[in-house]
């Protein structure tokens, strides 16, 4: 398919017309979901919520100086959820024609009639909906065509080759992509809002080789605005370096040592932390901290904040998938739990209001009151002194009910704040209840991984199981 240049509309607010890589306007999508909920109630549903999504973009991957894949894609889908005497039915369609919507509504109602009732199921309360709340700027179409994205992917591969030393490094895949998305959400209460968003990506996977030894490396950058994307040269350089740095990695004997979790993987610990506070975990009591509100979860210098309204944030939204408005809030303040992550159904089961988290958590940040602006990675290594700097997790996980934590990992041994040797073939173990309260410091070397922003995390003592 030949892809020409695209005009670049003004970024920010949701669009009224057709632009970016998209074919439908917000008005068109709003008409589809409005018709779906009206048709649902006309056929006897006590309530209904409909969401339609459209996406489109271009993705290019290259290797060995050749384009491997060039895809211009587009998709759309409508999902309808109906509530009938406490029963819930869902169905979806990829067509937005009136006939297709009629059929999918009938399917959803038929499914609802076959299920057992759940008294907590139903639409969100009217007073929780984001009727007139702020719109969050998320739309920043790049206007890039296939040739421009190909040039970026080729530049990533060239940067890998420029980084290579006497050890060979090859690219298994380098890529660039630009995507736009649009949606509309309506409920039978009369609520209807729309939104548009963009995403830009560059990534690279590498293999470094020395003799018979091979190590993999990877780096990626994903943002909403093209000007904030890491350069192709930076992506390629880091992907190559992460593979090269692991050549010659050795094993480690079993011991207890301080551990610095690199900012690029520290988000996993924040997910474990906030997973304790999900509605499902709290209701099912699959957590070591039931009835968590007001309880101490972490050491006192830590807080976790949530901001659904961050402009161009990767997890921003003016409202959740039920139409409920979110709020800027503290999830944890000075170590104490101040908020949970609830959708409408789980909120009702727990006797609480929805927190606007149907569909997930929104732009979380782990903050330490002890962090100084100068606490970059080098400063954090010096704080640790001698110990293990973890840069990769390869498997394992945690048990949310008991807190038992065990991960296969790789990284570097550090002596007196200086990296001395790449390390692999070990597991790091502990208990989350103790780990959260033992965190010594959080670095200013902040890295964003999807919904989570966090610096490197220093723990004073963890069990390492090695050879």
N, C-alpha and C positions, 0 to 999 in steps of 0.2 A: 504494500500500500504506500502510495506517495503521500507524504505529509508536508504541507506547506507551513509557512510562518503563521503564528497566531497573534492576534492583537493582544495587548496586555491591558486589561481594564484596571481601573483604580482599585487598590486593595482595601480590605477592611470589612465594611458592613455587608450583610447579606444582599445579594443582587436581585434586581427586579427582572432583568433580561437574561438572555442566553449568552454565556461567555465562557472563557477558559476552554477546557476540553468537554464541556457539558452541552447537552442538546435540549434539555428541558429548562424552562424558567421556574422560579419559585412559585409563581402564580399557577402554572400548570400543575405542579405537584400538590399545591394546596387544594386545588379543585378535586384532585383524585382522592385525597384522604377525607375531605369533607363529604364527598359522595359516599365513600365507603362506610363512614359512621352513620350517616343518614339512612343508608340502605339497611344497615344492621338493625337499627331501632325500628324501622318500618316492618322488618320481618320478625319482630318480637323480642329482640335483645333488650335487657334492662339497661345495658351500658356497653360502650364500645370505644376502643382506641385503635387508631390506624397510623402507621408510619410508612412513608415511602422514601427510598434512598435511590439516588442516582450517582454513579461514579464514572470517571473516565480519565485516561492519561496515556502516557507513552513510557515504555520501559525498554532500556537497551542494555545488553550484556556483551562483553567482548573478552577475548582471550587470544594470545599469540598474534596480536595485531589484526585480528579479524572479528567482525561482528558475528556473534553466535546466535543472539535472539534480538529481534526488534518487534515490539508489540504495541500496537495502538488499540487499547481496549475500551469498552464501554459496557455498562450494565445498569439495570434498574430492577427494583423489586418493591412490592407492597405487601405489608403484613397487617392483618386485621386480628384483633383480639376481642372477643365478645364475652359478656357476662350475662348468664341466664339463670336466675334463681340460685345464685351462689356457685354455679358451675362455670368453668372457663373453657373456651374453645379458641384455637388459633389456626390460621391457614395463611398461605402466601401465594403470590402470583408475580410473574415477571412482566405481565402485560397490564397496561393501565387503561385498557378499553372498558367501557361501561359493562359489556357482556362478561369480560373476565372478572371484573370486580364483583358483579352480581354472583357469579359462580363461587368465588372464594369466600364471600360472606355466607352463602348458603352452606358451604363446607364447614366453616367455623361454627355456625349455629348447630349443625348436625353433630359435630364433635362434642360440643358443650353438653348436649342432651344425653350423651353416653357416659359422662363422668360423674363421680361423686361430688357433692357440694363442699366448698371450703368457705366458711363464713367470713374469713379475713380477705378473701380474694375480691377484687373489684377495682373500680377507678379510684384514683387519688382524690382526697377531699378537695373540694373546690377552692377553699381558702389557702391551700398549699401550692396551687398552680401558678406558674409564672405568666400571669395574664399580661402584665405590662412591664416586666423587669427589664434590665439592661440587655442589649444584644452585645455579644462578645466578638470583636474582630478576629476572624480566623481565615478569611478568604484573601489569598495573595497569589493569583495565577501567574506562573512564570512566563507564559507565552512561548516557551522553548519548543522548537520542533525536533524531529528525530535527528537531524544532522548536528544540532547543538548538543544534544544529549550524548550522541556518539562521540563527539569531540571530547566531552568531559570524561567519558569512560576510557577513551584512548589515553588521555592525559594521566589518569590514575595508573594505568598499566605502565606508562613511561616513567612515572615517579617510582614505581617499584623497582624497575631496572636500574634507575639512577641511584637507588639506595643500596643495591647489592654490593657486597664486598667480594672477597675471594670465595665465599660460600655462595652457591647458586640459589637464587630465589625465582620462582616462577609464579605466575598468576593463574589460579584455577578459575577465577571469575572476577571481573571488574564491571561495575554497572552504575548507571545513572537513571533516575526516573523522576517524572513530574506528574502529579495527580491532583485532580479537583473532585470535590464531592458536594452533593446538595441533598437536602432532605426537607420533608414537611411532616408535622405531627398534629393530629387532630383527635379530640375526644367528643363523645356525644353530649358533653356538658357545654359545648360551644367554643371550647378552646381550640385554637389553630395557630401555630407559629412555624416559621421556616428558618433555614440557615444554610450557609455555604462555607466550605473550608478548602484548604489546599495543603498538600504535603510535597516536599522535595527530598530526594534521597540520593546519596552516593555511597558505594560500598566496595569492598575488595576482600577477597579471600586468597591467601598466598600459601606457598609451601617452600620452606627453606631446606636445603640439603647439604650435608657434609659427609662425604663417603656414603655409607649405608644408612646414616641417620637422617630422618626427615621430621620436621616440625611444622605445624600449621600456624598461620596467623590470620587475623581478621580485624578490620576496622570499618566503621560505618558512621555516617552522619545523616540525621533526619530532622528536618525543621519545616516550618510552614512557609517561611519567606526565603526566597532564593539567595538574597544577599547575606543571610545568616548561615548558609550552608558552609561547612568546611571545604576548603579548596581541594581540587582534585589532587594536587601535589601533596597536601597534608594527609589525605586519606590513603594514598598509595604509600607514602613514606611510613606511616604508622603501621599499616598492614604488613609491610616488609619487616620493619623493625621488631614487631611482636613475634614474628616467626624466627628471625635471626637470633634474637635474645635468648630463645629457649634451646638453641643448639648447645649440646654438651651438658644438658641438665642431668643432675645426679639424684639419687635417692636420699632419704633422710632417716636416721634412726628414730625410734619412738622416744618421745620426750614431751615435757610441758614447757611452753615458751610463750612470750608475748607475740601477738599477731596483729598486723596492720592489714585490714581488708581494703584493697584498692577501690577508689571511688567508682571505677567502671563496673564493679560487681557488687558494691555495697548496697545497691538498691534491693537485692534479694533479702537482706536482713531487715530492711524497712518493710518489705512485703510481709515477712514473717511477723513483724511487730504489729502492723495494722490488720493482718489477717485475724489476730486475736479479737478484733473489735468489729468484725462483720456481723450483720444480723443473723446469718445462718449459724455461725460459730457460737454466738451468744444464746440463741434460742435452743439449739441442739446441745448446748453445753460441751461442744467439742473444742474446748479451750482450757488452758490452765488458769484463766482469769475470768470465771463466770461472774455475772453481775458486775461488770468491769467499771461502770461509771463511778468516779470518785476514788478508785483504787490506784495504788502506785504500780506502774508498769516498768518504768525505766529509772535510771539515776536522775537526780534532781536537776542536773544542768542541761537536760535534753527536753526539747519540745518538738512536736510535729504539727505543722499547719497545713490547711487545705484552702486553695483559692481557685474556684471554678471560673472566675472572671478574668484570669490573667490574659492580656491581649496576646493572641497568637500562641498561647500555651498548647502543648501537645495533648493535654487532657482537659482543655477548657470546654465549657458548655454553659449556655444561659439557663438551661433546664435539663433535667434528666430524661430518660426514655419514657417516663410516665407524665412528663410535663411539669414536674415539681421543681420549683426554684431552689438552687443551691445557695450556700452562704459562705463567705470567708470566715473561717473559724479555726480555733485551736482543737486539734484532736487529742494531743497530749500537751499539757502545760507544766513545766517544771517537774516532769516525771509522772504527773497525775493524769489519769484518763478523764477527758472533758467531753468527748464526743464518740459516737458510734457511726457505722456506715449502714444506713437502713434504706430499703425501699418501702413502699406503702404496705405490702403484705407482711413483711417481717416487723415493721414498726408496729402494726396492729397486734401481732402475736406477742410482742414484748410490751405492749401498752404504751408505746411511744409514737411520736409523729415521724413521718418520713424525713430523712435528712437530705433528700435530693440525690441519692446515690444509686438509683436504679441504673444499671449499666456500668457501674464502677466508681473508683476513687478519682478525685479531680486534683491534679497538680499538688502533690504532697512535697513538703520540704522538711528534712530532719535538720534541726538547728541546735547548736550547743552554745550556751552563754559563755563558754570558756574559749570559743574559737576566736583567734586573732586574724586580721587580714594577712599577716605574714605566714600563716600556717599552711604553706604549700606542701607538695609531696615531700620535698627534701627536708622540710622542717618536721614533718610527721615521722619520717624515717629516723631523724635524730632523736625525736621524743621516744621512739621505741627503743633505740639503742641497738641491742642485739636481739634478733628474733626473726620471724617469718613474715614476709610481705606477700600476701595472697593476691594474685592477679587473674586467676581463672578458677571457675568451678566446673567440674565435668560430670557430676552426678550426685546422687544422694539428696538429702533434704531434711525436713524436720517433722516431728509429730506435734501438731498444734495442741493436742489434749494433754500431753505430758511435758512438752518442751524439749524432748530429746532431739539433738541436732548432730548430724553427721554428714559431711560433704567430702567427696573426692576433689582434690584441688591441685594446683600447680602455682609456682611463684618463684621467689628469690630469697636466699638466705642473706641476712644483713648483719654485719658486725660493726658496732660503734657508729651506726647511722649510714654505713657504706655498703652498697650491694656487692657481694662477693661471689655468688654462685647461683645459677638457675637450679631450681629444685622441682622434682615431679615424683609421682608414684606414692602419694601419701593421702591420708584422710585427716580432716580436722574435726574435732568433736567437742561437744559441750552441752549445756542445757540453756535454752532461751531465757528461762526465768532468771538465771544467774547472769547470763551474758548481757541482757538489756540493762541490768543494774550495775554492771561492772565496767561499762564503756568509759574509757579514760578521756578520750578526745575525739572530736570530729574535725576533719581538715577543712581548710578554705579552698581546697582543690576540687570544687564542685563539678559534678558530672550529672547530666540529665539522661535518665533512662525511661523513656515514655512518660508516665505520670509522676515519676519520682525524681527529685533533685536531692543529691546528698554528696558530701565529701568523703574522703577516706575515713575509716572507723578503726580506732585503736583499742584493742582489748589486752588486758594485762597478762592473761594466762589462759592458754587453751591446750587441750590434749592433742598431740600429733601422733598418729599411728603410722609408722613407716616400716622399714625393713627390719 
